[in-house]
Amino acid sequence: MKKKIVVILAVVVGFLILATLVGPSLILKADRQEQKADSYAYSDVFFDEYAEVRAHLLETVENFQKEGTPIQFYSYPMDEEEGLYIDTIYLPSKEKQTNLVVITTGVHGIEGYIGSVMLDVFWQEQYPQLDKDNTGVLVVANINPYGMKNHRRYNENNVDLNRNFIMDWNDFDMSVNQDYPKVESFLGPQKKMGNALWHEAGFYAALAKNVISEGADAISNALLGGQYEYPQGVYYGGNGDQESTLYVKEVFEKTLQGGYENIVHIDIHSGYGPRYNMVIFNSVYETMSEAETVALFGYENVISFDSEDFYATTGDTTDFYYRLKEKTGTDTELFSTCFEFGTIGDSFMDSIISMKYTIEENQEHWYPTTNKIMKEIVKERYQELFYPTEKEWREKTVADFSAACEGVLEAKLKKD
């Protein structure tokens, strides 16, 4: 009997050792994205580094100048030593200030890569169709250059800029997110990640424990709304305006007071929603229902205030634009929305995976692991969460953006 027990224990120990050694490599292999295809729609502008994105943007500006197109270009220096800038392109209307199309990218740094691609799509496919006599275009690109360069969602202060657009910080309640403190230790583990296999097991055990003790809704609410009390936590909205935020706030105010009758604003993001589908995600301050938006734009994937999947956030860019219009009392008409490209998916399990990748990246940022395989796994997963390499995904993003942008501009731009 003793001999059998020894044999069983030996087998178990052997299995655990083998799993410890081999498991991480298998996880990395399963997570690793496919190699980019040689050719697909706009494949030459799906860049991987901030320097490439910015060089291409400067080339675009130079081409406009060579063509003799009236253009104003300004680079706001965020960190000149590191070569980090917010780039603003303004093409004024030629005769009447009827419409202004505003496009913002890179509020979440790593999402600036897909934003850069969609700017190219806009210049090639939508811009030529605009009535230049009455319509101007303003692009504010790479709003979070630090996050872009370092492939992070957050800025140099770990602030989620799309939770930082607060109208008045003096009247703002920093404890607005009541659920985050309940699950803070789960969302922001303060330790290095070790072996990937045991990390996986530990994550799901901690998830189960928190679901049982606090409930799934508490975890979901803690994540989506933004939080303002834990500077090293995920979705941290800061405790005051960030430099990037101040700049964009000033730009928005100038547009509202610049004489244009009508503004259409598109803020480009990725990460949320069904894979292979871009969602038009309207602000809580937009009064159009989901059905009305679908009918008006001729685009099926829409989330509005009355949608089942709608969730409110604090400090959102598009929400701020609407509130600023109200505060300034301008008569300028405004439609401000978000184009969100889904990556992982929108099922219950997809939501857990997205949360997991978010937590892991933040943990790795503050407590870098010495485990090389785990480091690669975190990198691969975060890339997949915001900027997949898959050919089918990339081609669909272009098609969806074109269709949605065409629908929005056709419906919302005024004709003289």
VEXMIFI-630688 format. One line per field, with one value per residue (C-alpha): residue number from 0; x, y, z; residue in one letter. Coordinates in nm, 3 decimals. Layout:
k <- NUM/... .
x <- X/... .
y <- Y/... .
z <- Z/... .
r <- A/... .
REM end
This chain:
k <- 0/1/2/3/4/5/6/7/8/9/10/11/12/13/14/15/16/17/18/19/20/21/22/23/24/25/26/27/28/29/30/31/32/33/34/35/36/37/38/39/40/41/42/43/44/45/46/47/48/49/50/51/52/53/54/55/56/57/58/59/60/61/62/63/64/65/66/67/68/69/70/71/72/73/74/75/76/77/78/79/80/81/82/83/84/85/86/87/88/89/90/91/92/93/94/95/96/97/98/99/100/101/102/103/104/105/106/107/108/109/110/111/112/113/114/115/116/117/118/119/120/121/122/123/124/125/126/127/128/129/130/131/132/133/134/135/136/137/138/139/140/141/142/143/144/145/146/147/148/149/150/151/152/153/154/155/156/157/158/159/160/161/162/163/164/165/166/167/168/169/170/171/172/173/174/175/176/177/178/179/180/181/182/183/184/185/186/187/188/189/190/191/192/193/194/195/196/197/198/199/200/201/202/203/204/205/206/207/208/209/210/211/212/213/214/215/216/217/218/219/220/221/222/223/224/225/226/227/228/229/230/231/232/233/234/235/236/237/238/239/240/241/242/243/244/245/246/247/248/249/250/251/252/253/254/255/256/257/258/259/260/261/262/263/264/265/266/267/268/269/270/271/272/273/274/275/276/277/278/279/280/281/282/283/284/285/286/287/288/289/290/291/292/293/294/295/296/297/298/299/300/301/302/303/304/305/306/307/308/309/310/311/312/313/314/315/316/317/318/319/320/321/322/323/324/325/326/327/328/329/330/331/332/333/334/335/336/337/338/339/340/341/342/343/344/345/346/347/348/349/350/351/352/353/354/355/356/357/358/359/360/361/362/363/364/365/366/367/368/369/370/371/372/373/374/375/376/377/378/379/380/381/382/383/384/385/386/387/388/389/390/391/392/393/394/395/396/397/398/399/400/401/402/403/404/405/406/407/408/409/410/411/412/413/414/415 .
x <- 0.000/0.282/0.453/0.139/0.110/0.474/0.422/0.107/0.282/0.577/0.346/0.164/0.489/0.624/0.310/0.330/0.696/0.622/0.325/0.534/0.806/0.596/0.268/0.389/0.526/0.196/0.004/0.230/0.187/-0.191/-0.196/0.050/-0.114/-0.084/0.180/0.058/-0.037/0.172/-0.116/-0.460/-0.662/-0.436/-0.173/0.106/-0.025/-0.093/0.216/0.356/0.555/0.470/0.762/0.623/0.276/0.406/0.639/0.347/0.129/0.399/0.423/0.046/0.073/0.363/0.160/-0.128/0.117/0.271/-0.077/-0.138/-0.417/-0.468/-0.361/-0.264/-0.045/0.066/0.259/0.202/0.516/0.442/0.804/1.042/1.335/1.139/0.988/0.631/0.377/0.004/-0.043/-0.323/-0.423/-0.675/-0.812/-1.048/-1.355/-1.294/-1.600/-1.860/-1.814/-2.108/-1.961/-1.654/-1.556/-1.346/-1.158/-0.961/-0.729/-0.504/-0.688/-0.601/-0.242/-0.223/-0.554/-0.383/-0.248/-0.589/-0.681/-0.388/-0.509/-0.861/-0.725/-0.573/-0.905/-1.074/-0.825/-0.851/-1.222/-1.430/-1.239/-1.256/-1.637/-1.672/-1.789/-1.469/-1.646/-1.857/-1.683/-1.360/-1.170/-0.984/-0.777/-0.624/-0.402/-0.205/-0.352/-0.164/0.177/0.338/0.081/0.131/0.507/0.493/0.192/-0.019/-0.376/-0.269/-0.051/0.278/0.095/-0.103/-0.413/-0.686/-0.748/-1.098/-1.187/-1.005/-1.235/-1.402/-1.588/-1.503/-1.264/-1.360/-1.714/-1.614/-1.653/-1.335/-1.518/-1.774/-1.686/-1.827/-1.749/-1.379/-1.258/-1.444/-1.236/-0.924/-0.690/-0.815/-0.796/-0.456/-0.242/0.078/0.325/0.523/0.375/0.565/0.507/0.230/0.046/0.013/-0.068/-0.364/-0.490/-0.443/-0.633/-0.943/-0.937/-0.923/-1.199/-1.425/-1.355/-1.445/-1.757/-1.878/-1.796/-1.883/-2.081/-2.007/-2.180/-1.944/-1.643/-1.802/-1.906/-1.563/-1.397/-1.618/-1.692/-1.341/-1.193/-1.012/-0.867/-0.603/-0.323/-0.169/-0.502/-0.669/-0.891/-0.749/-0.897/-0.646/-0.704/-0.690/-0.656/-0.368/-0.161/-0.312/-0.662/-0.608/-0.489/-0.787/-1.032/-0.894/-0.924/-1.286/-1.369/-1.214/-1.419/-1.741/-1.651/-1.488/-1.789/-1.890/-2.265/-2.235/-1.972/-1.949/-1.696/-1.569/-1.342/-1.170/-1.121/-1.072/-1.123/-1.493/-1.766/-1.806/-1.501/-1.514/-1.763/-1.720/-1.979/-2.103/-2.116/-2.313/-2.270/-2.519/-2.594/-2.700/-3.080/-3.112/-3.225/-3.057/-3.332/-3.320/-2.942/-2.949/-3.215/-3.041/-2.692/-2.787/-2.542/-2.655/-2.403/-2.507/-2.514/-2.721/-2.854/-3.146/-2.937/-2.911/-2.531/-2.499/-2.284/-2.206/-1.852/-1.714/-1.481/-1.551/-1.431/-1.761/-1.962/-1.734/-1.784/-2.162/-2.132/-1.888/-2.134/-2.402/-2.167/-2.054/-2.413/-2.318/-2.577/-2.339/-2.497/-2.294/-2.290/-2.008/-1.969/-1.721/-1.626/-1.524/-1.361/-1.435/-1.137/-1.180/-1.560/-1.864/-1.965/-1.944/-1.622/-1.478/-1.543/-1.351/-1.061/-1.051/-1.050/-0.774/-0.551/-0.609/-0.515/-0.207/-0.068/-0.110/0.047/0.341/0.385/0.416/0.575/0.776/0.814/1.152/0.983/1.053/0.771/0.518/0.639/0.583/0.238/0.131/0.262/0.084/-0.244/-0.245/-0.175/-0.468/-0.692/-0.647/-0.468/-0.501/-0.275/-0.532/-0.596/-0.972/-0.999/-0.795/-0.986/-1.319/-1.214/-1.156/-1.488/-1.684/-1.520/-1.593/-1.957/-2.016/-1.826/-2.011/-2.345/-2.266/-2.129/-2.409/-2.672/-2.509/-2.334/-2.552/-2.600/-2.609 .
y <- 0.000/0.237/0.157/0.249/0.578/0.657/0.576/0.791/1.080/1.045/1.053/1.361/1.542/1.448/1.579/1.906/1.953/1.879/2.115/2.387/2.352/2.296/2.473/2.834/2.765/2.606/2.908/3.144/2.940/2.947/3.322/3.430/3.623/3.511/3.662/3.963/3.886/4.039/4.228/4.341/4.662/4.951/4.697/4.948/5.184/4.934/5.048/4.896/5.183/5.541/5.680/5.515/5.657/6.008/5.998/5.894/6.173/6.430/6.287/6.328/6.694/6.746/6.596/6.836/7.125/7.011/6.996/7.354/7.260/7.532/7.359/7.454/7.211/7.230/6.982/7.027/6.905/6.654/6.537/6.680/6.476/6.156/6.295/6.285/6.525/6.572/6.659/6.885/6.921/7.184/7.216/7.518/7.545/7.765/7.989/7.929/7.789/7.550/7.216/7.110/6.743/6.671/6.341/6.247/5.948/5.794/5.910/5.559/5.540/5.191/5.253/5.529/5.266/5.171/5.541/5.620/5.366/5.507/5.857/5.720/5.566/5.901/6.096/5.847/5.766/6.024/6.350/6.369/6.351/6.649/6.988/7.182/7.515/7.477/7.200/7.210/6.922/6.920/6.619/6.588/6.282/6.076/6.251/6.013/5.979/5.822/5.545/5.494/5.472/5.233/5.036/5.122/5.241/5.492/5.802/5.880/5.918/5.595/5.803/5.680/6.000/5.894/5.911/6.243/6.483/6.620/6.950/7.086/6.899/7.118/6.980/6.627/6.336/6.127/5.836/5.820/5.454/5.279/4.929/4.963/4.959/4.631/4.450/4.666/4.391/4.164/4.432/4.561/4.276/4.415/4.144/4.007/3.741/3.413/3.089/3.139/2.816/2.885/3.248/3.132/2.910/3.186/3.442/3.230/3.127/3.495/3.577/3.308/3.429/3.790/3.693/3.495/3.765/4.083/3.970/3.986/4.323/4.483/4.376/4.496/4.831/4.879/4.844/5.027/5.355/5.467/5.525/5.817/5.683/5.427/5.581/5.241/5.081/5.014/5.279/5.548/5.885/6.103/6.379/6.674/6.765/6.595/6.802/6.620/6.673/7.047/7.078/6.891/7.082/7.407/7.272/7.170/7.512/7.685/7.472/7.566/7.936/7.927/8.024/7.687/7.619/7.242/7.009/6.633/6.468/6.109/5.970/5.645/5.359/4.982/4.699/4.693/4.507/4.203/4.096/4.185/4.464/4.833/4.991/5.349/5.420/5.737/5.965/5.953/6.315/6.221/6.203/5.975/5.623/5.313/5.260/5.623/5.614/5.294/5.435/5.770/5.637/5.311/5.128/4.834/4.823/5.104/5.154/5.446/5.546/5.302/5.004/4.693/4.704/5.075/5.169/5.514/5.631/5.928/6.177/6.062/6.273/6.282/6.351/6.644/6.791/6.798/6.945/7.211/7.311/7.352/7.550/7.788/7.845/7.835/7.782/7.551/7.212/6.915/6.543/6.373/5.995/5.712/5.456/5.145/4.846/4.518/4.286/3.999/3.973/4.058/3.727/3.675/3.477/3.738/4.005/3.803/3.756/4.130/4.208/3.954/4.100/4.450/4.347/4.156/4.447/4.688/4.441/4.392/4.770/4.824/4.491/4.371/3.994/3.830/3.541/3.597/3.374/3.545/3.883/3.772/3.636/3.968/4.159/3.930/3.946/4.324/4.363/4.133/4.336/4.658/4.594/4.240/4.132/3.902/3.989/3.934/4.169/4.441/4.429/4.439/4.748/4.937/4.827/4.912/5.251/5.345/5.244/5.411/5.729/5.763/5.719/5.968/6.237/6.200/6.237/6.495/6.739/7.029/7.102/7.462 .
z <- 0.000/0.092/-0.237/-0.432/-0.248/-0.324/-0.692/-0.710/-0.538/-0.775/-1.076/-0.942/-0.867/-1.210/-1.377/-1.184/-1.277/-1.642/-1.640/-1.478/-1.742/-2.052/-1.966/-2.010/-2.359/-2.462/-2.330/-2.524/-2.840/-2.799/-2.732/-3.000/-3.280/-3.639/-3.861/-4.054/-4.413/-4.689/-4.843/-4.734/-4.731/-4.621/-4.505/-4.566/-4.296/-4.017/-3.830/-3.511/-3.361/-3.265/-3.466/-3.781/-3.719/-3.665/-3.965/-4.183/-4.044/-4.120/-4.471/-4.512/-4.410/-4.651/-4.936/-4.868/-4.871/-5.202/-5.356/-5.248/-5.007/-4.741/-4.421/-4.069/-3.876/-3.515/-3.299/-2.928/-2.745/-2.469/-2.430/-2.690/-2.565/-2.629/-2.948/-2.817/-2.968/-3.010/-3.377/-3.497/-3.862/-3.971/-4.321/-4.313/-4.532/-4.836/-4.834/-4.561/-4.211/-4.224/-4.112/-3.918/-3.908/-3.598/-3.562/-3.250/-3.212/-2.950/-2.637/-2.521/-2.639/-2.790/-2.968/-3.165/-3.405/-3.540/-3.524/-3.753/-4.008/-4.002/-4.064/-4.384/-4.479/-4.414/-4.627/-4.912/-4.911/-4.722/-4.751/-5.133/-5.112/-4.878/-4.996/-4.928/-4.980/-4.665/-4.469/-4.273/-4.113/-3.783/-3.673/-3.328/-3.353/-3.100/-2.796/-2.566/-2.736/-2.429/-2.429/-2.802/-2.779/-2.485/-2.612/-2.309/-2.273/-2.006/-2.013/-1.837/-1.505/-1.545/-1.618/-1.847/-2.043/-2.142/-1.772/-1.724/-1.911/-1.598/-1.633/-1.285/-1.057/-0.759/-0.768/-0.859/-0.616/-0.629/-0.465/-0.746/-0.811/-0.505/-0.628/-0.707/-0.343/-0.287/-0.549/-0.560/-0.445/-0.725/-0.997/-0.886/-0.746/-0.598/-0.686/-0.977/-1.197/-1.195/-1.383/-1.641/-1.564/-1.193/-1.265/-1.475/-1.198/-0.941/-1.147/-1.192/-0.826/-0.724/-0.972/-0.828/-0.475/-0.562/-0.756/-0.457/-0.202/-0.398/-0.702/-1.076/-1.111/-0.861/-1.067/-1.392/-1.244/-1.086/-1.425/-1.671/-1.498/-1.414/-1.066/-0.903/-0.577/-0.678/-0.890/-0.968/-1.046/-1.380/-1.541/-1.310/-1.408/-1.223/-0.968/-1.206/-1.571/-1.749/-1.993/-2.292/-2.156/-2.109/-2.467/-2.612/-2.391/-2.534/-2.888/-2.829/-2.689/-2.990/-3.227/-3.047/-3.065/-3.409/-3.616/-3.762/-3.757/-3.720/-3.571/-3.625/-3.394/-3.420/-3.147/-3.254/-3.007/-3.002/-2.755/-2.673/-2.860/-3.084/-3.282/-3.651/-3.582/-3.527/-3.299/-3.309/-2.935/-2.866/-2.566/-2.281/-2.375/-2.729/-2.743/-3.047/-2.959/-3.097/-3.355/-3.465/-3.501/-3.705/-3.936/-3.980/-4.050/-4.224/-3.998/-3.783/-3.498/-3.267/-2.891/-2.758/-2.417/-2.453/-2.570/-2.355/-2.377/-2.298/-1.999/-1.865/-1.796/-1.605/-1.773/-2.127/-2.421/-2.609/-2.293/-2.216/-2.564/-2.512/-2.164/-2.289/-2.560/-2.293/-2.070/-2.344/-2.455/-2.821/-3.095/-3.280/-3.346/-3.222/-3.280/-3.090/-3.096/-3.056/-3.320/-3.123/-3.295/-3.117/-3.070/-2.823/-2.834/-2.625/-2.465/-2.088/-2.123/-2.363/-2.100/-1.842/-2.081/-2.160/-1.790/-1.733/-2.003/-1.863/-1.510/-1.627/-1.829/-1.538/-1.297/-1.532/-1.560/-1.185/-1.089/-1.390/-1.398/-1.442/-1.621/-1.992/-2.116/-1.889/-2.015/-2.375/-2.292/-2.139/-2.443/-2.691/-2.502/-2.472/-2.842/-2.920/-2.689/-2.890/-3.219/-3.360/-3.645/-3.807/-4.172/-4.150/-3.848/-4.012/-4.339/-4.154/-3.956/-4.279/-4.429/-4.113/-4.067/-4.427/-4.402/-4.065/-4.151/-4.480/-4.302/-4.026/-4.257/-4.508/-4.237/-4.013/-4.246/-4.359/-4.728/-4.851 .
r <- M/K/K/K/I/V/V/I/L/A/V/V/V/G/F/L/I/L/A/T/L/V/G/P/S/L/I/L/K/A/D/R/Q/E/Q/K/A/D/S/Y/A/Y/S/D/V/F/F/D/E/Y/A/E/V/R/A/H/L/L/E/T/V/E/N/F/Q/K/E/G/T/P/I/Q/F/Y/S/Y/P/M/D/E/E/E/G/L/Y/I/D/T/I/Y/L/P/S/K/E/K/Q/T/N/L/V/V/I/T/T/G/V/H/G/I/E/G/Y/I/G/S/V/M/L/D/V/F/W/Q/E/Q/Y/P/Q/L/D/K/D/N/T/G/V/L/V/V/A/N/I/N/P/Y/G/M/K/N/H/R/R/Y/N/E/N/N/V/D/L/N/R/N/F/I/M/D/W/N/D/F/D/M/S/V/N/Q/D/Y/P/K/V/E/S/F/L/G/P/Q/K/K/M/G/N/A/L/W/H/E/A/G/F/Y/A/A/L/A/K/N/V/I/S/E/G/A/D/A/I/S/N/A/L/L/G/G/Q/Y/E/Y/P/Q/G/V/Y/Y/G/G/N/G/D/Q/E/S/T/L/Y/V/K/E/V/F/E/K/T/L/Q/G/G/Y/E/N/I/V/H/I/D/I/H/S/G/Y/G/P/R/Y/N/M/V/I/F/N/S/V/Y/E/T/M/S/E/A/E/T/V/A/L/F/G/Y/E/N/V/I/S/F/D/S/E/D/F/Y/A/T/T/G/D/T/T/D/F/Y/Y/R/L/K/E/K/T/G/T/D/T/E/L/F/S/T/C/F/E/F/G/T/I/G/D/S/F/M/D/S/I/I/S/M/K/Y/T/I/E/E/N/Q/E/H/W/Y/P/T/T/N/K/I/M/K/E/I/V/K/E/R/Y/Q/E/L/F/Y/P/T/E/K/E/W/R/E/K/T/V/A/D/F/S/A/A/C/E/G/V/L/E/A/K/L/K/K/D .
REM end
